[in-house]
């Protein structure tokens, strides 16, 4: 909760307790408390912004003011000290207690969260581009004139000495997204509106830092489904350390996309869980092509940028990629298939895709996972009845239990890294757990999301600094770091 949200809630609770169980107050005390309550509410609305989660707290504040004024008007014993019927008094007290709990729970469970400040020497800028590939038809629609279009958000180093104002929002077009999600998925749109108030540490469209002639480039792919903003905690840290980071939103495979013409696109139908061929094709035929196309466009942008931000500023000799979950598989595939990519990180992703080599990627590669990868040479085969219960054929089981692990074993060839984060879950590699403190509790995640992010950022920066900036890090030479005991690093 934000500081003024807490203040509004505390004042409202104080007013309820004071007027419910205390004596009537003097005229001066009532005026002072009323002004304090209204001032705290005004500061909250002007600084933090209105959100529906605070409605119970607003109601408690107004009720407390009303009770104070009513007490003052009464003659004789104060309203708070009269003796109404015990049953009525108990019911009113219980209702108020429930309202107080609800008033505290709603803004706590759906918080206007913030990101830790990035630790690098640069400030962070951000800008968005819509990129249309004229050579690819959009396969998710039947319109022959509909070409593949992706949104790309870029985070980059900015000069901290220059005046910066107006931090970028975490999610853009929240009203449109919320309305469309309600229409298409029957999810109440008010559940998403608080995200409109979340701000990042980045500043939109500010000038690129001039300290270096150019900066290494890193592309990112989100999970499935995901969004271009889903790993803001990493984007900002990498940009502050001197990297240009371009996050791709894979249209029709993202949570919700609002294209520049106002068209809303949500996630399309997906293959069955056991259809490995379809998952492989989705990566190789769409996601890898999205990535190589975006790099093509960034090469053009480096030649001439209409926004005058990146012309000549992108170091195209040092390009990397990382991704989470399905996006992690994509990062590994571009490392296999596109020689322009020099290093990649797969964050807890299965190795889908059509290109795999027994000798590995031949380039710097890191797998981040929640438990160490172990190749089972002889998996226990289920019976036919068990396969039927799983809706799986014998061939599908063999591919999932033998072929997919073999692909990972190949990728973890000599020279590759495996970083295992203890006491974390799959979604620890994203911003997801910030959306509500209930989420890590529900998934029984012992390590706090912010601590997990700190560890992930440390190793992500160290990896890309080594292989894209030529800066060696002792962190990559240790199996267990004293600073990050939650992480175990293995070098193959």
ABEGO torsion letter per residue (X at the ends): XBAAAAAAAAAAAAAAAAAAABBBBBAAAAAAAAAAAAAAAAAAAAAAEBBAAAAAAAAAAAAAAAAAAAAAABBEBBAAABBBBAAAAAAAAAAAAAAAAAAAAAAAABBBBBBBBBABABBBBBBBBBBBBAABBBAABABAABBBBBBBBBBBBBBAABBBBGBBBABBGAAAAAAAAAAAAGBBAAAAAAAAABBBABBBGBBBBAABABBBBBBBBBBOBBBAAAAAAAAAAAAAAGBBBBBBBBBGABABBBBAAGBBBBBBBBBBAABAAAAAAAAAAAAAAAAAAAAAAAAAAAABBAAGAABGABBAABBBBBBBEAAAAAAAAAAAABAABABBBBBGBBBBEABBBAAEAGBBBBBBBABBBBBBABBBBBBAAAAAAAGBBAAAAAAAAAAAAAAAAAABBBGBBBBBBBGBBAAAABAAAAABAAAAAAAGBABBAAAAAAAAAAAAAAAAAAAAAGBBBAAAABABBAABAABBBBBX
